Amino acid sequence: MKKIKIGSAGLGRLGYEHACNLASSVPGAELTALCDVDKKRLKEVGEELNVPYTYTDFKEMCNNPELDAIAIVTPSALHTEQIAIALNAGKHVFCEKPLDTNVEHCKEVEKVVEAHKDKIFMLGFMRRYDKSYRKAKEKIENGDIGKVILVRSYTQDPITTIEGTLKFAPHSGGQFLDMCVHDIDLCRWFTGSEPKNMWGIGGCFEFKQYRQWNDGDNVSCLIQFEDETMAFLFAGRAAAHGCNVETEIIGTRGTLRIGSVGTDSLLEVLSEHGVCRECYPDFLARWHEAYIAEMVEFIKCVQENHQPNVTVYDGTAVSKIANRCKESFEKGEMLPYNG
């Protein structure tokens, strides 16, 4: 089957992860171009991965006739414009989450995607491609735990990465969008329902800088869905033990738990400190296999000409929910969703 020549934009932590995966771990993909505004970084990675073309201008890369597809792993506020440029240039598009920080921009993206129905568009909700989460979804659909009552989902970043996190914070869209985006998507995926009411709370417990952005370093939200399912989401920026993601789905006939201890192996260390288990050092280590799996799915969709299960509308829905959570947090009151 024909190899898909892809250009990847953005060489931050996640952009570099995707570039490396495309270069060596995604069957059917051929990393053909890279784009980044940092010329030094671009040159280094281009040489490391032996990429034929490098660009500092996104539009110029998209106009390369050799490319079949574009991966967008750039700051969220650029997504709307770049998705349009890539699709209008006749390329298939994979875009990292969130779709955009602005809901109106998300709706603009919907129109652009709808105008290019012959092209594949996929959004990077990688947790749907993690083996544990896929297994949980299967069990829910099989009725193994009965009707879902509550989804509890925690996402904690390690305090060791806070320096980079603080630099990104002003244009991240806030914790509910930047961090809870995957948790919100999972809730919709697991329940098949949309929110009815939500109450966002939180504070600046360790890093007071977040106050200037009307945000918190640790936030949570209680959501009631239209089918009465409940969800409790927690996002934290200062976990001392490392990257930790936990999800629990409680049903009328059983419970599913994923990652109740954020460990990268079954290794236990017995020492004078007691019994310890090492945690994932960061989100890249935790989701490495899922990042590969989602890109494998994208390439497969392009090769076989069928749309992925993750759609542009999922991206808009999550951004709407996250922004409403942030509004509830800022107002200090429960709000109806008004979706």
N, C-alpha and C positions, 0 to 999 in steps of 0.2 A: 504494500500500500504506500502511496506517495507520502513522503515526509513533509511535515508542515513547517515552513520556515517562519520563524517568529522573531519579532523585535521586542525587547523588554525595556520599559522606561522606569527609571528610578533605581538608585543603587544604595539606598539606606539599608538597614539591617534586614528587613523583609525582602526588599528588592534584590539584594545580593543572594539571599536564600533562593528565591525563585530563579534567578539567573543561573546559579550553580546547578539547580535541579534540572532546568531545561537543557543545560549543556551536557548533562551526564546521566540523568536518572529518569527521564520521561520518554518512553518508547514512542517513536513516530514524530518526535519534535527535533528541530534543528535550530539552535540558537544562532541567529544570523546577524542580529544587530542589537546594540545597546544604546541607551540615551540617558544622559544625566548632565546637570548644569555644572558639576564639579569636573573640570577637565582632567585634573590629576587622577582622581578616582576612576574616571571613565577609562583613561589610558591603562591604568594598572589592571583593572578587571578585564578589560578587553584583551590584553595580552595574556593574562592568566587563563582565561577561558577560550582563547584562540578564536575570537569573534571577528568576522570579516569587516563589519561596518560599525562605526561608532559615531554618535551624533550628540550635539548639545541642543539641537533644535528638534522638538518633538514632531512638528509638522513635516519637516524634511525627512525624518525617518519614515513616517507613514507614507510618504510619496515614493519610497523605494519600491519599484515594481517587482522585485524578487520576493518581497515579504507577503506571506499569506495572512498572518495574524499579528496582533499587538497585545502585549501584557502591560497593563497600567498599574504600577506600584509606586505611585507618586503621592504627594500630600492630597488629602481628601478634597480640599477646595478646588483642585485642578481637574477633578474627575469629569465633571459635566462637559467642559470644553474639550478635553482630550478624547473622551468617548466619541463625541460628535466628529472631531477631526479624523479619528481612525476609521469610523464607520463610513464617513463620506469619502474616504480614500479607498474604500472597497475592501477593508480588512475585517477579519473576524476579531472580536475583542474579549479579552479576559480582564476584569477590573477588580482590584482589591477592595475590600470593604473600607468604610461605608460607601454607598453609592454617591452620596454627597452630604455635606453638613447642613445644607439648606433644602427643605422639603420642596420648595418651588423649583429648584434646580433639578431635583429628582424627577419631577413631573416632566421637565424639559427632556431629560434623558429618555423617559418612557416614549415620548413622541419620536425622538431620533431612532430609537431601537425599532419602533413600530414601522418607521419609514424604510427600514433595511431588513425586512423579514427574511431575505435570502442570506443574511449573515448571522453567525453564531455570536450571541452575547451571553457571558457568564460572569456572575459575581462571586467573589471569593469568600463564601461562608464555609471555611474548611472543616469546621467541626462535623458537618454533615458527612464528611468523607473519612472521619476517624472510625476505626474498626469498632471501638466500644460503643460509640454513639449510634452507629448504623445497626449494631446488634440490638441496642435498646429500642430503636425505632421499629425494628422487626417484631420484637416482643410486644410492643404496644399495639401494633397493627394486628397481631395474632390474637389479641385479647388476653394475653398471659397474666396481666395485672389488673384486669377489669377496666373500669372507667378511671381515667386519670383525675385525681383530686387536686394534687399539688405538685408543682415543679419548683425545686429549690436549686439555685445555681450560684456558685461563687466563682469569681475570677479575681485572683490576686497576683499582682506583679511583684517581683523581688525588689527590696529597697536598694539593692546594688545597682539597679538600672535607673534610679531616680533622676540622675543628672540629665540624661537624654530625654527622659519623660517630661521634665520641666521645660526643656527647650521646645518640645512639641506642643505643650499644653495650650498656648494661646490660640492656635488654629486647629485644635483637635476636635472641636465641637462639644467638648465636655465629657465627663466620665460616663454618663449614660449612653452617649453615642460611641465614644471611642472604646470603652471597655465592655459595656453591657450589650453591645451590638450582637455578639454571638449568642449570648444568653437569651436575648429577646427573640432572635431567629429560631433558636431551639424550642422555645416555648410555643411559638406559632407552628413549628414543624411537628412537634410531639402532639399538640392538642387539635390542630386543624381549626382553631378558633381565633378570633380577634379580641383585643382588649375592650373592656367596658368601663372600668374605673381604675385609677392608679394613684398611688401616693408615694412620692419620692422624698427621701430624707437623707441627711448626711452631715458632714462637717469637715473642718480642716484640723485634724488631730495631730499631725506631725509637720506638715508643710503648709504654713500659713499663706504662702504665695498664691495658692489656689483661690483665695478670697477675691483677689483682684479680677478674676475671670468669672465671678459668680459661680464658683465650682467648689468641689470638695476633694480631699485626697482619699476619702473613704465614703462611699455613698451606697444607699440601698433603696429598693422600691418594692412595694407590694402591689400586685396587679390582679384584678378580677376580670376574667374573660367572659365573653358572651354566654358560653356554655356552663358558667359558674366555676370552672377550673380556677384555682388560685396559683399564683407564682410569687416566689420571694427571690429577688436578685440582689447580690452584693458584689461590689467592685472596690478593690483596695489597691493602693499604690505602694504600700510600705511593709510587705510581708518579709519578716526577718529570715524565714526558713527557705525562701526561694519562690519559684513560680508554682502556683497552686490553683488548680481548676477542679471544682467538685460539682457534680450534678446528681440530684436525687429526684426520681419520679415516683410519687406515691399514688397508688391506685386502690380501688375498692377490694382487690383480690391479691395484692402483692406490691412490692417496692423494688425499684431498680436503683442501684447506686454506681456511679462512675467516678473513679479517682478520689475516693474519700481520703487517701493519703497521696499527695502529689509526688510520687517517687518514680525514678527512671529505671528501677530494677527491683528485684525481690531481695536484694542484698540488705542484711541487717548487720550493723556494726555494734559489737558488744565491747565496751571499754569502761574506764572509770567514770565516764559520763552517763553510763546506763546503756540502754538499747536504743540505737538510732537508725533511721532510714534516710538515705540521702534523697533530696528533692531535685526536680528539674531546675537547672540554673536559670533558665529563661524560657519565654514562650516559643522560641525557635526550636529548642530541644524537645519540648513537649509535643509540638505539632508537626515535626519534620515529616513524618510519614503521611500525615493528612495533607500537607502542602503538595507533596508529590502526587498523591491520589487525586486531588482535585484538578491538578494540571493534566494528569493522564486522562481524566474525564473530558476536559476541555478539548484536548487534541483529538480524542476519539469522536467527539461531537462534530468537529470540523471535518474529519476524514469521512464520517458516515452521514454527514449533513442532517443532523437532528439536534433540536434544542435541548439544553440541559434542564434538570429539574429546578435548579436555582434560577429564578427569573429577575428581570429588572423590577418587577412589581414587588418582589420580596424585599428588594433593596429600599424601595420607597416606603413600604410598610414599616420596616424596622426604623428608618430614619424618623418617620412620623411619631412612632411610639416613643423612641428615645428622646426626641425633642419635647414631647408632652411630659415625660418623666422629669426632664430638666425644669420645665415650667412649674411643675408641682413642687419640686425641690426649692425653687426660687421663691414661690408664693407661700410655701409652708402649709399647703392644704391639699386634700384629696381632690382630684379633678376627673370629670368624665373624659373618655377618650375623644369623642367627637370625630371618629375616623372617617 
